[in-house]
């Protein structure tokens, strides 16, 4: 891979950011600044840590940042439970966003495994 835009995990994380922002623009979630802010930050963190890791000079450093990115994607999932539990998102919105975060985390995990086998992407 020559650029960040070629990494599927980054593409999926970018999609997650876009969809989280869309969802947080409406309804009750829009009025809960703390939850909305944390949800957006976690999504952005996932995407940004993939990019930052990609710019590092070693597979080990890249994998470290991917660990953080995966954690952030999982944080999004946890925060979606909060949004669902307090009635800020519908079941369909929850399911769609949760699945998107899971897909991002899965792609990140695959890239981590690849790097830890000692190969460079």
Secondary structure as GFF3:
##gff-version 3
##sequence-region A 1 121
A	DSSP	three_ten_helix	4	6	.	.	.	ID=ss1
A	DSSP	alpha_helix	8	24	.	.	.	ID=ss2
A	DSSP	alpha_helix	27	31	.	.	.	ID=ss3
A	DSSP	alpha_helix	33	54	.	.	.	ID=ss4
A	DSSP	alpha_helix	59	85	.	.	.	ID=ss5
A	DSSP	alpha_helix	91	116	.	.	.	ID=ss6
###
